[in-house]
Every structure is written in C-alpha cells, then in structure tokens.
Amino acid sequence: MTEGDFVVVTRGEPHVIYSDSETEPLPILDIDRLAGRLGLVRHGGGEQPLATMICGNFTVARPPSRGSVLELLPPVLLLKPTEDGEWLKAILQRMVSEAAFERPGQGVALSRLTEVLFVEVLRSWIKSLGPGEGGWLGAMADPHIGPALQLIHERPDRPWTLGDLGLSVGLGRSAFSARFTKLVGQSMYRYLIARRMSEAAFLLETSDEGIARIATRVGYETTAAFSKLFHRHHGLSPGRYRAVRRSDSGRRQGGVLEAEVAD
C-alpha cells in the first residue's frame, strides 16, 4: 500500500498490516484508545515516520449467496488514487470529523457514510474491469446486457425469453444469448433462476406472505415447481428455510440486546 490507497477485505478475513515484515504484529485490541474519541488509536512514535489510516467495517444482514455482490469481489480489493478520486477524500474527511467526538446520531451518520463509500468503491471497481470480468456486476456496464439485467432484476416474475430480452435491448436472439453468457458467465436462463431464488429467499425472510404467493411473485405458476427449484438451489424447502433463517435472526438479535445491556 502507498499513500492514497483504499483497501477492502471483502470476506472479513483476519489480516496483518505492517511497515516492516520483521516486526512482530500487535493485536489491534491491545492498543490503547483515547477516552471520548470513537475508534481513535495511536501507536508508536519517536523517530519513525508518521502514517495515518482510516479503518472501518460493514456487515450484511444475511450470508452472501452465490452470485451476490460480495461473492463477485476479489478477497482483497485495492483501489489506487485516480484523477477523479476527490469523492473518496471528501467522504473519508467527513467520516473522520464525524468520528472525532461522540455525539447524538453519530452511529447513524457513520453507517450511512459507510454505505455511500461502499457504493462508490463498487463503481470504481466496475470501471476498472475488462470485458467479461466481474460476473453480472461487471456486465451492468455493457450497453446491451446492463439494461437486460435491470429488466430481470425489476421483474423476475415475468416469463423472460432470449427473444424478449434481446428485442428489448436491440439485439437478435442468438447475439444476445452469446453476449449474455460471455459477460455474465452463465446463460440467461440460469441467471434468471438464480435471481428468482434470491428474491424468494429474501421474501421468505422478511415477509409473512404465503409460499404460494411468493412463488407467484417470482414467476412460478405452481407451488410444487417453485418448491422443487428452491430446494435444489438452497438445500431446504421454502418452509424450512423460513423457519431456520428466522430462528437464526432471533438468536442474532438476542446477542445484540445482550451486548447492549452489558455495555
């Protein structure tokens, strides 16, 4: 890393940051924090050169599924400074000033700034991709496949065909099929099914709608056909998936409440 670099450890894996590979690492939790200064730590000094790092983290509500944004990103994403990189400097400066002292609404403000930061990081990463890189996320930048993906995302319930989508974006059936597979990394039909199953999983977790209604919302006329595909994709029946995920969510919420009480 050099000055101005931005690094995202996309899987949350343990990592070491050092200026000298011969130096024994110091666990971050062992570094003293200044009272009243959220997350501000200082270490070292003397004749050593001074370096300032801004660190943060974000969490997702559910584990990444196949083809999700986090699964498409490399394990470590390194962005180098660019000529149009003022957005990064502006967001980070705002985050530093917001984190300087504890005050009402600080957590909400930092959370939103982190979300904006992540979106901008995704945009920068997508711009750096070559043709066929980055799965569906990279394909969003394509003038033909990008609009087709948007149609699938907005209306996964429609009985999309290669001809329909190709016509919608100005390509013939064969040309559209080949271009979609090349840029996204899988056929349109496989991608459509995966998108429907992801949407169905989200609805099962977040709504009380019946399974038959959810099947209709993601494009299936019968509950049996939907349940069969869902089980093949997620390894559980829709009803079992809902019960397991809600049970897991309850345990996580209980853990958060315990932590707040302990604090």
KAPE-V755862 format. One record per helix or strand. SS is the DSSP state (~ for helix, > for strand). FROM is the first residue (numbers start at 1). TO is the last residue. If there is no record, write none. Layout:
BEGIN
ss;from;to
SS;FROM;TO
SS;FROM;TO
END
This chain:
BEGIN
ss;from;to
>;6;9
~;28;30
>;33;33
>;41;41
~;69;72
>;76;79
~;86;99
~;106;128
~;135;139
~;145;154
~;162;168
~;173;184
~;188;206
~;211;217
~;223;234
~;238;262
END
